[in-house]
Structure formats: structure tokens, C-alpha cells
Amino acid sequence: MSVSRVWLRGTIFSRASNLIRSNAVKFEHRPLWFDVYSRFPPLEEPLANRPVDQTPVLDILYEEDLVRAEADRNGGRSGKIFDLMGTSKT
């Protein structure tokens, strides 16, 4: 059984605008992002066949991630209550 790949041909914006233009979706019921995308379109069209950017993703590790990992290692039963915001007076 073959599958249609028509969805690869356009962007979600082009599909949404075509639905609005054909009155399949009323203009009042357009998606929230539609006006923003119309006013500020991306520099590159977000097509499925566009080459993938190979920039490495940096690992970001926050202090609370270590605290959460310690709690997970103990099965969530560390016996301590962690104040991650530092608002505790004790």
C-alpha cells in the first residue's frame, strides 16, 4: 500500500492559507500563529526537503538538574525537601 506524500510539498502556512482562501476554514477561526507568521515570515522557508543544519547542540546543565538526578537515583524518596529557589530561612 502506498502512502501519499503530498504533505511534503508545502509548509503548514501555505496549507493553512489555502484552507482560509478556499473558505474551508473561516478567517475568524484561523490559528493564533497565522497573523504573526504573515507579518514576520522566516528567512528560509521551512520545507521538509531543506538540508539539516549540522551545528552541534550544546549540553546545558543546571544545578537543579543535579538535585533532580540525585532524587531520581533514590527513587524519588530522598527524605529531603529541596528548596531550589533558595527562599528557605533554615
PDB file with one MODEL, atoms N, CA, C and O in Angstrom:
MODEL        1
ATOM      1  N   MET A   1       0.846  -1.167   0.000  1.00  0.00           N
ATOM      2  CA  MET A   1       0.000   0.000   0.000  1.00  0.00           C
ATOM      3  C   MET A   1       0.898   1.238   0.000  1.00  0.00           C
ATOM      4  O   MET A   1       1.778   1.371   0.851  1.00  0.00           O
ATOM      5  N   SER A   2       0.680   2.112  -0.925  1.00  0.00           N
ATOM      6  CA  SER A   2       1.495   3.325  -0.998  1.00  0.00           C
ATOM      7  C   SER A   2       0.834   4.445  -0.196  1.00  0.00           C
ATOM      8  O   SER A   2      -0.385   4.490  -0.035  1.00  0.00           O
ATOM      9  N   VAL A   3       1.674   5.337   0.295  1.00  0.00           N
ATOM     10  CA  VAL A   3       1.200   6.444   1.123  1.00  0.00           C
ATOM     11  C   VAL A   3       1.438   7.737   0.373  1.00  0.00           C
ATOM     12  O   VAL A   3       2.484   7.916  -0.250  1.00  0.00           O
ATOM     13  N   SER A   4       0.473   8.639   0.429  1.00  0.00           N
ATOM     14  CA  SER A   4       0.615   9.926  -0.220  1.00  0.00           C
ATOM     15  C   SER A   4       1.609  10.793   0.543  1.00  0.00           C
ATOM     16  O   SER A   4       1.578  10.844   1.772  1.00  0.00           O
ATOM     17  N   ARG A   5       2.481  11.468  -0.179  1.00  0.00           N
ATOM     18  CA  ARG A   5       3.451  12.361   0.437  1.00  0.00           C
ATOM     19  C   ARG A   5       3.174  13.809   0.036  1.00  0.00           C
ATOM     20  O   ARG A   5       4.093  14.621  -0.069  1.00  0.00           O
ATOM     21  N   VAL A   6       1.910  14.117  -0.186  1.00  0.00           N
ATOM     22  CA  VAL A   6       1.529  15.463  -0.592  1.00  0.00           C
ATOM     23  C   VAL A   6       1.897  16.472   0.489  1.00  0.00           C
ATOM     24  O   VAL A   6       2.202  17.624   0.179  1.00  0.00           O
ATOM     25  N   TRP A   7       1.872  16.057   1.747  1.00  0.00           N
ATOM     26  CA  TRP A   7       2.169  16.969   2.848  1.00  0.00           C
ATOM     27  C   TRP A   7       3.599  17.483   2.799  1.00  0.00           C
ATOM     28  O   TRP A   7       3.913  18.473   3.461  1.00  0.00           O
ATOM     29  N   LEU A   8       4.472  16.842   2.038  1.00  0.00           N
ATOM     30  CA  LEU A   8       5.847  17.311   1.903  1.00  0.00           C
ATOM     31  C   LEU A   8       5.972  18.477   0.929  1.00  0.00           C
ATOM     32  O   LEU A   8       7.018  19.123   0.871  1.00  0.00           O
ATOM     33  N   ARG A   9       4.939  18.747   0.180  1.00  0.00           N
ATOM     34  CA  ARG A   9       5.020  19.733  -0.893  1.00  0.00           C
ATOM     35  C   ARG A   9       4.925  21.170  -0.423  1.00  0.00           C
ATOM     36  O   ARG A   9       5.405  22.064  -1.120  1.00  0.00           O
ATOM     37  N   GLY A  10       4.341  21.428   0.702  1.00  0.00           N
ATOM     38  CA  GLY A  10       4.171  22.809   1.139  1.00  0.00           C
ATOM     39  C   GLY A  10       4.410  22.937   2.627  1.00  0.00           C
ATOM     40  O   GLY A  10       4.648  21.955   3.329  1.00  0.00           O
ATOM     41  N   THR A  11       4.341  24.160   3.084  1.00  0.00           N
ATOM     42  CA  THR A  11       4.514  24.415   4.501  1.00  0.00           C
ATOM     43  C   THR A  11       3.150  24.416   5.186  1.00  0.00           C
ATOM     44  O   THR A  11       2.112  24.448   4.525  1.00  0.00           O
ATOM     45  N   ILE A  12       3.165  24.382   6.488  1.00  0.00           N
ATOM     46  CA  ILE A  12       1.911  24.445   7.228  1.00  0.00           C
ATOM     47  C   ILE A  12       1.230  25.788   6.981  1.00  0.00           C
ATOM     48  O   ILE A  12       0.002  25.877   6.994  1.00  0.00           O
ATOM     49  N   PHE A  13       2.032  26.835   6.754  1.00  0.00           N
ATOM     50  CA  PHE A  13       1.455  28.149   6.464  1.00  0.00           C
ATOM     51  C   PHE A  13       0.738  28.137   5.122  1.00  0.00           C
ATOM     52  O   PHE A  13      -0.366  28.669   5.005  1.00  0.00           O
ATOM     53  N   SER A  14       1.356  27.536   4.109  1.00  0.00           N
ATOM     54  CA  SER A  14       0.703  27.511   2.798  1.00  0.00           C
ATOM     55  C   SER A  14      -0.577  26.680   2.836  1.00  0.00           C
ATOM     56  O   SER A  14      -1.564  27.028   2.188  1.00  0.00           O
ATOM     57  N   ARG A  15      -0.562  25.585   3.592  1.00  0.00           N
ATOM     58  CA  ARG A  15      -1.776  24.774   3.708  1.00  0.00           C
ATOM     59  C   ARG A  15      -2.865  25.534   4.459  1.00  0.00           C
ATOM     60  O   ARG A  15      -4.030  25.509   4.063  1.00  0.00           O
ATOM     61  N   ALA A  16      -2.477  26.222   5.567  1.00  0.00           N
ATOM     62  CA  ALA A  16      -3.472  26.980   6.332  1.00  0.00           C
ATOM     63  C   ALA A  16      -4.031  28.136   5.505  1.00  0.00           C
ATOM     64  O   ALA A  16      -5.237  28.384   5.527  1.00  0.00           O
ATOM     65  N   SER A  17      -3.168  28.843   4.778  1.00  0.00           N
ATOM     66  CA  SER A  17      -3.655  29.965   3.973  1.00  0.00           C
ATOM     67  C   SER A  17      -4.552  29.477   2.836  1.00  0.00           C
ATOM     68  O   SER A  17      -5.518  30.153   2.483  1.00  0.00           O
ATOM     69  N   ASN A  18      -4.249  28.325   2.265  1.00  0.00           N
ATOM     70  CA  ASN A  18      -5.117  27.775   1.214  1.00  0.00           C
ATOM     71  C   ASN A  18      -6.468  27.355   1.777  1.00  0.00           C
ATOM     72  O   ASN A  18      -7.493  27.513   1.112  1.00  0.00           O
ATOM     73  N   LEU A  19      -6.480  26.822   2.993  1.00  0.00           N
ATOM     74  CA  LEU A  19      -7.751  26.461   3.614  1.00  0.00           C
ATOM     75  C   LEU A  19      -8.587  27.705   3.900  1.00  0.00           C
ATOM     76  O   LEU A  19      -9.808  27.685   3.739  1.00  0.00           O
ATOM     77  N   ILE A  20      -7.941  28.776   4.318  1.00  0.00           N
ATOM     78  CA  ILE A  20      -8.655  30.026   4.583  1.00  0.00           C
ATOM     79  C   ILE A  20      -9.163  30.631   3.271  1.00  0.00           C
ATOM     80  O   ILE A  20     -10.296  31.105   3.197  1.00  0.00           O
ATOM     81  N   ARG A  21      -8.319  30.610   2.240  1.00  0.00           N
ATOM     82  CA  ARG A  21      -8.701  31.177   0.943  1.00  0.00           C
ATOM     83  C   ARG A  21      -9.864  30.415   0.318  1.00  0.00           C
ATOM     84  O   ARG A  21     -10.714  31.020  -0.336  1.00  0.00           O
ATOM     85  N   SER A  22      -9.915  29.097   0.509  1.00  0.00           N
ATOM     86  CA  SER A  22     -10.988  28.295  -0.071  1.00  0.00           C
ATOM     87  C   SER A  22     -12.223  28.229   0.819  1.00  0.00           C
ATOM     88  O   SER A  22     -13.186  27.535   0.495  1.00  0.00           O
ATOM     89  N   ASN A  23     -12.198  28.950   1.942  1.00  0.00           N
ATOM     90  CA  ASN A  23     -13.297  29.003   2.905  1.00  0.00           C
ATOM     91  C   ASN A  23     -13.565  27.659   3.570  1.00  0.00           C
ATOM     92  O   ASN A  23     -14.661  27.436   4.085  1.00  0.00           O
ATOM     93  N   ALA A  24     -12.592  26.769   3.568  1.00  0.00           N
ATOM     94  CA  ALA A  24     -12.725  25.533   4.326  1.00  0.00           C
ATOM     95  C   ALA A  24     -12.567  25.839   5.816  1.00  0.00           C
ATOM     96  O   ALA A  24     -13.141  25.157   6.665  1.00  0.00           O
ATOM     97  N   VAL A  25     -11.782  26.870   6.120  1.00  0.00           N
ATOM     98  CA  VAL A  25     -11.643  27.391   7.480  1.00  0.00           C
ATOM     99  C   VAL A  25     -11.987  28.869   7.417  1.00  0.00           C
ATOM    100  O   VAL A  25     -11.460  29.604   6.582  1.00  0.00           O
ATOM    101  N   LYS A  26     -12.869  29.296   8.298  1.00  0.00           N
ATOM    102  CA  LYS A  26     -13.248  30.713   8.306  1.00  0.00           C
ATOM    103  C   LYS A  26     -12.078  31.548   8.787  1.00  0.00           C
ATOM    104  O   LYS A  26     -11.259  31.096   9.587  1.00  0.00           O
ATOM    105  N   PHE A  27     -12.013  32.763   8.294  1.00  0.00           N
ATOM    106  CA  PHE A  27     -10.918  33.661   8.662  1.00  0.00           C
ATOM    107  C   PHE A  27     -10.916  33.924  10.165  1.00  0.00           C
ATOM    108  O   PHE A  27      -9.854  34.099  10.762  1.00  0.00           O
ATOM    109  N   GLU A  28     -12.090  33.954  10.774  1.00  0.00           N
ATOM    110  CA  GLU A  28     -12.180  34.175  12.217  1.00  0.00           C
ATOM    111  C   GLU A  28     -11.618  33.001  13.010  1.00  0.00           C
ATOM    112  O   GLU A  28     -11.237  33.168  14.168  1.00  0.00           O
ATOM    113  N   HIS A  29     -11.561  31.813  12.403  1.00  0.00           N
ATOM    114  CA  HIS A  29     -11.080  30.614  13.083  1.00  0.00           C
ATOM    115  C   HIS A  29      -9.652  30.239  12.688  1.00  0.00           C
ATOM    116  O   HIS A  29      -9.232  29.095  12.860  1.00  0.00           O
ATOM    117  N   ARG A  30      -8.919  31.203  12.164  1.00  0.00           N
ATOM    118  CA  ARG A  30      -7.536  30.939  11.764  1.00  0.00           C
ATOM    119  C   ARG A  30      -6.692  30.652  13.007  1.00  0.00           C
ATOM    120  O   ARG A  30      -7.058  31.069  14.105  1.00  0.00           O
ATOM    121  N   PRO A  31      -5.572  29.948  12.851  1.00  0.00           N
ATOM    122  CA  PRO A  31      -4.705  29.650  14.001  1.00  0.00           C
ATOM    123  C   PRO A  31      -4.112  30.926  14.595  1.00  0.00           C
ATOM    124  O   PRO A  31      -3.994  31.943  13.911  1.00  0.00           O
ATOM    125  N   LEU A  32      -3.745  30.861  15.863  1.00  0.00           N
ATOM    126  CA  LEU A  32      -3.190  32.025  16.550  1.00  0.00           C
ATOM    127  C   LEU A  32      -1.900  32.512  15.906  1.00  0.00           C
ATOM    128  O   LEU A  32      -1.643  33.716  15.865  1.00  0.00           O
ATOM    129  N   TRP A  33      -1.093  31.597  15.406  1.00  0.00           N
ATOM    130  CA  TRP A  33       0.219  31.948  14.860  1.00  0.00           C
ATOM    131  C   TRP A  33       0.127  32.507  13.447  1.00  0.00           C
ATOM    132  O   TRP A  33       1.121  33.015  12.929  1.00  0.00           O
ATOM    133  N   PHE A  34      -1.025  32.429  12.818  1.00  0.00           N
ATOM    134  CA  PHE A  34      -1.148  32.782  11.406  1.00  0.00           C
ATOM    135  C   PHE A  34      -0.799  34.246  11.145  1.00  0.00           C
ATOM    136  O   PHE A  34      -0.070  34.542  10.198  1.00  0.00           O
ATOM    137  N   ASP A  35      -1.306  35.170  11.970  1.00  0.00           N
ATOM    138  CA  ASP A  35      -1.030  36.601  11.765  1.00  0.00           C
ATOM    139  C   ASP A  35       0.432  36.934  12.019  1.00  0.00           C
ATOM    140  O   ASP A  35       1.020  37.751  11.310  1.00  0.00           O
ATOM    141  N   VAL A  36       1.014  36.307  13.024  1.00  0.00           N
ATOM    142  CA  VAL A  36       2.426  36.553  13.332  1.00  0.00           C
ATOM    143  C   VAL A  36       3.303  36.062  12.187  1.00  0.00           C
ATOM    144  O   VAL A  36       4.231  36.752  11.766  1.00  0.00           O
ATOM    145  N   TYR A  37       3.005  34.868  11.687  1.00  0.00           N
ATOM    146  CA  TYR A  37       3.776  34.306  10.577  1.00  0.00           C
ATOM    147  C   TYR A  37       3.618  35.158   9.323  1.00  0.00           C
ATOM    148  O   TYR A  37       4.572  35.329   8.564  1.00  0.00           O
ATOM    149  N   SER A  38       2.419  35.692   9.103  1.00  0.00           N
ATOM    150  CA  SER A  38       2.199  36.555   7.934  1.00  0.00           C
ATOM    151  C   SER A  38       3.012  37.839   8.044  1.00  0.00           C
ATOM    152  O   SER A  38       3.578  38.313   7.059  1.00  0.00           O
ATOM    153  N   ARG A  39       3.065  38.394   9.246  1.00  0.00           N
ATOM    154  CA  ARG A  39       3.772  39.664   9.451  1.00  0.00           C
ATOM    155  C   ARG A  39       5.283  39.478   9.486  1.00  0.00           C
ATOM    156  O   ARG A  39       6.019  40.329   8.987  1.00  0.00           O
ATOM    157  N   PHE A  40       5.758  38.378  10.067  1.00  0.00           N
ATOM    158  CA  PHE A  40       7.191  38.120  10.210  1.00  0.00           C
ATOM    159  C   PHE A  40       7.544  36.745   9.640  1.00  0.00           C
ATOM    160  O   PHE A  40       7.778  35.811  10.408  1.00  0.00           O
ATOM    161  N   PRO A  41       7.587  36.600   8.326  1.00  0.00           N
ATOM    162  CA  PRO A  41       7.902  35.283   7.748  1.00  0.00           C
ATOM    163  C   PRO A  41       9.362  34.914   8.019  1.00  0.00           C
ATOM    164  O   PRO A  41      10.200  35.797   8.200  1.00  0.00           O
ATOM    165  N   PRO A  42       9.668  33.617   8.048  1.00  0.00           N
ATOM    166  CA  PRO A  42      11.041  33.203   8.300  1.00  0.00           C
ATOM    167  C   PRO A  42      11.956  33.562   7.127  1.00  0.00           C
ATOM    168  O   PRO A  42      11.495  33.762   6.004  1.00  0.00           O
ATOM    169  N   LEU A  43      13.245  33.638   7.404  1.00  0.00           N
ATOM    170  CA  LEU A  43      14.196  33.958   6.345  1.00  0.00           C
ATOM    171  C   LEU A  43      14.286  32.827   5.329  1.00  0.00           C
ATOM    172  O   LEU A  43      14.417  33.074   4.130  1.00  0.00           O
ATOM    173  N   GLU A  44      14.216  31.589   5.804  1.00  0.00           N
ATOM    174  CA  GLU A  44      14.205  30.410   4.927  1.00  0.00           C
ATOM    175  C   GLU A  44      12.870  29.710   5.086  1.00  0.00           C
ATOM    176  O   GLU A  44      12.377  29.546   6.202  1.00  0.00           O
ATOM    177  N   GLU A  45      12.283  29.296   3.969  1.00  0.00           N
ATOM    178  CA  GLU A  45      11.036  28.554   4.042  1.00  0.00           C
ATOM    179  C   GLU A  45      11.284  27.228   4.757  1.00  0.00           C
ATOM    180  O   GLU A  45      12.234  26.521   4.420  1.00  0.00           O
ATOM    181  N   PRO A  46      10.454  26.875   5.734  1.00  0.00           N
ATOM    182  CA  PRO A  46      10.650  25.624   6.472  1.00  0.00           C
ATOM    183  C   PRO A  46      10.091  24.422   5.712  1.00  0.00           C
ATOM    184  O   PRO A  46       9.035  23.894   6.058  1.00  0.00           O
ATOM    185  N   LEU A  47      10.796  24.006   4.696  1.00  0.00           N
ATOM    186  CA  LEU A  47      10.357  22.866   3.886  1.00  0.00           C
ATOM    187  C   LEU A  47      10.982  21.578   4.409  1.00  0.00           C
ATOM    188  O   LEU A  47      12.050  21.600   5.020  1.00  0.00           O
ATOM    189  N   ALA A  48      10.311  20.462   4.165  1.00  0.00           N
ATOM    190  CA  ALA A  48      10.784  19.175   4.662  1.00  0.00           C
ATOM    191  C   ALA A  48      12.052  18.715   3.946  1.00  0.00           C
ATOM    192  O   ALA A  48      12.837  17.960   4.520  1.00  0.00           O
ATOM    193  N   ASN A  49      12.267  19.149   2.714  1.00  0.00           N
ATOM    194  CA  ASN A  49      13.430  18.689   1.959  1.00  0.00           C
ATOM    195  C   ASN A  49      14.633  19.623   2.105  1.00  0.00           C
ATOM    196  O   ASN A  49      15.624  19.469   1.392  1.00  0.00           O
ATOM    197  N   ARG A  50      14.553  20.591   3.027  1.00  0.00           N
ATOM    198  CA  ARG A  50      15.657  21.504   3.278  1.00  0.00           C
ATOM    199  C   ARG A  50      16.779  20.761   3.992  1.00  0.00           C
ATOM    200  O   ARG A  50      16.496  19.931   4.856  1.00  0.00           O
ATOM    201  N   PRO A  51      18.045  21.028   3.663  1.00  0.00           N
ATOM    202  CA  PRO A  51      19.143  20.345   4.347  1.00  0.00           C
ATOM    203  C   PRO A  51      19.159  20.672   5.843  1.00  0.00           C
ATOM    204  O   PRO A  51      18.865  21.795   6.253  1.00  0.00           O
ATOM    205  N   VAL A  52      19.500  19.689   6.625  1.00  0.00           N
ATOM    206  CA  VAL A  52      19.511  19.837   8.075  1.00  0.00           C
ATOM    207  C   VAL A  52      20.776  20.556   8.512  1.00  0.00           C
ATOM    208  O   VAL A  52      21.872  20.261   8.034  1.00  0.00           O
ATOM    209  N   ASP A  53      20.610  21.505   9.430  1.00  0.00           N
ATOM    210  CA  ASP A  53      21.747  22.236   9.978  1.00  0.00           C
ATOM    211  C   ASP A  53      22.543  21.293  10.881  1.00  0.00           C
ATOM    212  O   ASP A  53      21.962  20.643  11.750  1.00  0.00           O
ATOM    213  N   GLN A  54      23.837  21.209  10.694  1.00  0.00           N
ATOM    214  CA  GLN A  54      24.690  20.284  11.432  1.00  0.00           C
ATOM    215  C   GLN A  54      25.410  20.940  12.605  1.00  0.00           C
ATOM    216  O   GLN A  54      26.395  20.391  13.099  1.00  0.00           O
ATOM    217  N   THR A  55      24.943  22.100  13.061  1.00  0.00           N
ATOM    218  CA  THR A  55      25.555  22.770  14.197  1.00  0.00           C
ATOM    219  C   THR A  55      25.354  21.918  15.443  1.00  0.00           C
ATOM    220  O   THR A  55      24.231  21.507  15.737  1.00  0.00           O
ATOM    221  N   PRO A  56      26.437  21.647  16.185  1.00  0.00           N
ATOM    222  CA  PRO A  56      26.280  20.798  17.375  1.00  0.00           C
ATOM    223  C   PRO A  56      25.459  21.514  18.457  1.00  0.00           C
ATOM    224  O   PRO A  56      25.560  22.728  18.633  1.00  0.00           O
ATOM    225  N   VAL A  57      24.658  20.741  19.164  1.00  0.00           N
ATOM    226  CA  VAL A  57      23.835  21.274  20.240  1.00  0.00           C
ATOM    227  C   VAL A  57      24.644  21.204  21.525  1.00  0.00           C
ATOM    228  O   VAL A  57      25.187  20.154  21.870  1.00  0.00           O
ATOM    229  N   LEU A  58      24.722  22.320  22.228  1.00  0.00           N
ATOM    230  CA  LEU A  58      25.492  22.381  23.465  1.00  0.00           C
ATOM    231  C   LEU A  58      24.720  21.728  24.601  1.00  0.00           C
ATOM    232  O   LEU A  58      23.501  21.874  24.691  1.00  0.00           O
ATOM    233  N   ASP A  59      25.429  21.005  25.472  1.00  0.00           N
ATOM    234  CA  ASP A  59      24.818  20.443  26.663  1.00  0.00           C
ATOM    235  C   ASP A  59      24.685  21.543  27.708  1.00  0.00           C
ATOM    236  O   ASP A  59      25.659  22.213  28.050  1.00  0.00           O
ATOM    237  N   ILE A  60      23.493  21.715  28.198  1.00  0.00           N
ATOM    238  CA  ILE A  60      23.246  22.717  29.229  1.00  0.00           C
ATOM    239  C   ILE A  60      22.859  21.967  30.487  1.00  0.00           C
ATOM    240  O   ILE A  60      21.907  21.186  30.482  1.00  0.00           O
ATOM    241  N   LEU A  61      23.586  22.196  31.552  1.00  0.00           N
ATOM    242  CA  LEU A  61      23.332  21.515  32.800  1.00  0.00           C
ATOM    243  C   LEU A  61      23.179  22.557  33.900  1.00  0.00           C
ATOM    244  O   LEU A  61      24.085  23.353  34.147  1.00  0.00           O
ATOM    245  N   TYR A  62      22.035  22.542  34.548  1.00  0.00           N
ATOM    246  CA  TYR A  62      21.766  23.475  35.630  1.00  0.00           C
ATOM    247  C   TYR A  62      21.940  22.767  36.969  1.00  0.00           C
ATOM    248  O   TYR A  62      21.908  21.539  37.041  1.00  0.00           O
ATOM    249  N   GLU A  63      22.124  23.554  38.031  1.00  0.00           N
ATOM    250  CA  GLU A  63      22.336  22.988  39.360  1.00  0.00           C
ATOM    251  C   GLU A  63      21.134  22.137  39.785  1.00  0.00           C
ATOM    252  O   GLU A  63      21.302  21.073  40.382  1.00  0.00           O
ATOM    253  N   GLU A  64      19.938  22.605  39.477  1.00  0.00           N
ATOM    254  CA  GLU A  64      18.755  21.837  39.882  1.00  0.00           C
ATOM    255  C   GLU A  64      18.638  20.516  39.142  1.00  0.00           C
ATOM    256  O   GLU A  64      17.960  19.606  39.619  1.00  0.00           O
ATOM    257  N   ASP A  65      19.284  20.389  37.979  1.00  0.00           N
ATOM    258  CA  ASP A  65      19.297  19.111  37.272  1.00  0.00           C
ATOM    259  C   ASP A  65      20.041  18.060  38.087  1.00  0.00           C
ATOM    260  O   ASP A  65      19.632  16.899  38.125  1.00  0.00           O
ATOM    261  N   LEU A  66      21.131  18.459  38.740  1.00  0.00           N
ATOM    262  CA  LEU A  66      21.887  17.529  39.577  1.00  0.00           C
ATOM    263  C   LEU A  66      21.066  17.104  40.791  1.00  0.00           C
ATOM    264  O   LEU A  66      21.091  15.939  41.189  1.00  0.00           O
ATOM    265  N   VAL A  67      20.342  18.052  41.373  1.00  0.00           N
ATOM    266  CA  VAL A  67      19.493  17.741  42.518  1.00  0.00           C
ATOM    267  C   VAL A  67      18.392  16.774  42.102  1.00  0.00           C
ATOM    268  O   VAL A  67      18.105  15.812  42.814  1.00  0.00           O
ATOM    269  N   ARG A  68      17.783  17.025  40.963  1.00  0.00           N
ATOM    270  CA  ARG A  68      16.717  16.164  40.457  1.00  0.00           C
ATOM    271  C   ARG A  68      17.252  14.767  40.136  1.00  0.00           C
ATOM    272  O   ARG A  68      16.582  13.767  40.393  1.00  0.00           O
ATOM    273  N   ALA A  69      18.455  14.704  39.576  1.00  0.00           N
ATOM    274  CA  ALA A  69      19.048  13.402  39.254  1.00  0.00           C
ATOM    275  C   ALA A  69      19.316  12.608  40.524  1.00  0.00           C
ATOM    276  O   ALA A  69      19.094  11.398  40.554  1.00  0.00           O
ATOM    277  N   GLU A  70      19.792  13.278  41.580  1.00  0.00           N
ATOM    278  CA  GLU A  70      20.032  12.607  42.857  1.00  0.00           C
ATOM    279  C   GLU A  70      18.731  12.057  43.430  1.00  0.00           C
ATOM    280  O   GLU A  70      18.700  10.937  43.939  1.00  0.00           O
ATOM    281  N   ALA A  71      17.663  12.837  43.349  1.00  0.00           N
ATOM    282  CA  ALA A  71      16.364  12.386  43.840  1.00  0.00           C
ATOM    283  C   ALA A  71      15.861  11.202  43.017  1.00  0.00           C
ATOM    284  O   ALA A  71      15.267  10.276  43.569  1.00  0.00           O
ATOM    285  N   ASP A  72      16.089  11.222  41.716  1.00  0.00           N
ATOM    286  CA  ASP A  72      15.663  10.106  40.866  1.00  0.00           C
ATOM    287  C   ASP A  72      16.447   8.844  41.162  1.00  0.00           C
ATOM    288  O   ASP A  72      15.899   7.743  41.112  1.00  0.00           O
ATOM    289  N   ARG A  73      17.740   8.997  41.474  1.00  0.00           N
ATOM    290  CA  ARG A  73      18.550   7.829  41.809  1.00  0.00           C
ATOM    291  C   ARG A  73      18.040   7.134  43.057  1.00  0.00           C
ATOM    292  O   ARG A  73      18.154   5.915  43.190  1.00  0.00           O
ATOM    293  N   ASN A  74      17.480   7.910  43.966  1.00  0.00           N
ATOM    294  CA  ASN A  74      16.940   7.351  45.203  1.00  0.00           C
ATOM    295  C   ASN A  74      15.476   6.947  45.055  1.00  0.00           C
ATOM    296  O   ASN A  74      14.800   6.689  46.050  1.00  0.00           O
ATOM    297  N   GLY A  75      15.005   6.895  43.869  1.00  0.00           N
ATOM    298  CA  GLY A  75      13.624   6.506  43.622  1.00  0.00           C
ATOM    299  C   GLY A  75      12.631   7.575  44.017  1.00  0.00           C
ATOM    300  O   GLY A  75      11.457   7.280  44.242  1.00  0.00           O
ATOM    301  N   GLY A  76      13.080   8.804  44.104  1.00  0.00           N
ATOM    302  CA  GLY A  76      12.194   9.893  44.483  1.00  0.00           C
ATOM    303  C   GLY A  76      11.956   9.969  45.978  1.00  0.00           C
ATOM    304  O   GLY A  76      11.154  10.778  46.445  1.00  0.00           O
ATOM    305  N   ARG A  77      12.655   9.120  46.734  1.00  0.00           N
ATOM    306  CA  ARG A  77      12.468   9.092  48.183  1.00  0.00           C
ATOM    307  C   ARG A  77      13.770   9.461  48.874  1.00  0.00           C
ATOM    308  O   ARG A  77      14.351   8.638  49.583  1.00  0.00           O
ATOM    309  N   SER A  78      14.222  10.655  48.680  1.00  0.00           N
ATOM    310  CA  SER A  78      15.492  11.061  49.266  1.00  0.00           C
ATOM    311  C   SER A  78      15.343  11.438  50.730  1.00  0.00           C
ATOM    312  O   SER A  78      16.339  11.506  51.450  1.00  0.00           O
ATOM    313  N   GLY A  79      14.110  11.685  51.189  1.00  0.00           N
ATOM    314  CA  GLY A  79      13.901  12.060  52.573  1.00  0.00           C
ATOM    315  C   GLY A  79      14.130  13.531  52.822  1.00  0.00           C
ATOM    316  O   GLY A  79      13.907  13.999  53.938  1.00  0.00           O
ATOM    317  N   LYS A  80      14.564  14.274  51.832  1.00  0.00           N
ATOM    318  CA  LYS A  80      14.821  15.696  51.976  1.00  0.00           C
ATOM    319  C   LYS A  80      13.871  16.477  51.078  1.00  0.00           C
ATOM    320  O   LYS A  80      13.415  15.990  50.044  1.00  0.00           O
ATOM    321  N   ILE A  81      13.595  17.678  51.497  1.00  0.00           N
ATOM    322  CA  ILE A  81      12.845  18.593  50.648  1.00  0.00           C
ATOM    323  C   ILE A  81      13.843  19.627  50.155  1.00  0.00           C
ATOM    324  O   ILE A  81      14.495  20.300  50.953  1.00  0.00           O
ATOM    325  N   PHE A  82      13.959  19.749  48.857  1.00  0.00           N
ATOM    326  CA  PHE A  82      14.928  20.666  48.274  1.00  0.00           C
ATOM    327  C   PHE A  82      14.268  21.990  47.954  1.00  0.00           C
ATOM    328  O   PHE A  82      13.211  22.035  47.324  1.00  0.00           O
ATOM    329  N   ASP A  83      14.900  23.069  48.394  1.00  0.00           N
ATOM    330  CA  ASP A  83      14.433  24.410  48.086  1.00  0.00           C
ATOM    331  C   ASP A  83      15.275  24.936  46.931  1.00  0.00           C
ATOM    332  O   ASP A  83      16.341  25.513  47.146  1.00  0.00           O
ATOM    333  N   LEU A  84      14.804  24.738  45.729  1.00  0.00           N
ATOM    334  CA  LEU A  84      15.580  25.122  44.559  1.00  0.00           C
ATOM    335  C   LEU A  84      15.629  26.628  44.358  1.00  0.00           C
ATOM    336  O   LEU A  84      16.509  27.130  43.658  1.00  0.00           O
ATOM    337  N   MET A  85      14.699  27.354  44.959  1.00  0.00           N
ATOM    338  CA  MET A  85      14.652  28.800  44.795  1.00  0.00           C
ATOM    339  C   MET A  85      15.505  29.521  45.835  1.00  0.00           C
ATOM    340  O   MET A  85      15.769  30.714  45.693  1.00  0.00           O
ATOM    341  N   GLY A  86      15.940  28.811  46.885  1.00  0.00           N
ATOM    342  CA  GLY A  86      16.772  29.427  47.916  1.00  0.00           C
ATOM    343  C   GLY A  86      16.015  30.378  48.814  1.00  0.00           C
ATOM    344  O   GLY A  86      16.600  31.313  49.360  1.00  0.00           O
ATOM    345  N   THR A  87      14.690  30.149  48.981  1.00  0.00           N
ATOM    346  CA  THR A  87      13.878  31.043  49.801  1.00  0.00           C
ATOM    347  C   THR A  87      13.729  30.555  51.223  1.00  0.00           C
ATOM    348  O   THR A  87      13.125  31.244  52.045  1.00  0.00           O
ATOM    349  N   SER A  88      14.256  29.393  51.537  1.00  0.00           N
ATOM    350  CA  SER A  88      14.130  28.833  52.879  1.00  0.00           C
ATOM    351  C   SER A  88      15.001  29.611  53.859  1.00  0.00           C
ATOM    352  O   SER A  88      16.117  30.012  53.529  1.00  0.00           O
ATOM    353  N   LYS A  89      14.478  29.821  55.075  1.00  0.00           N
ATOM    354  CA  LYS A  89      15.201  30.563  56.088  1.00  0.00           C
ATOM    355  C   LYS A  89      15.987  29.626  57.014  1.00  0.00           C
ATOM    356  O   LYS A  89      16.748  30.096  57.860  1.00  0.00           O
ATOM    357  N   THR A  90      15.816  28.342  56.867  1.00  0.00           N
ATOM    358  CA  THR A  90      16.533  27.404  57.757  1.00  0.00           C
ATOM    359  C   THR A  90      17.732  26.836  57.088  1.00  0.00           C
ATOM    360  O   THR A  90      18.450  26.033  57.685  1.00  0.00           O
TER     361      THR A  90
ENDMDL
END
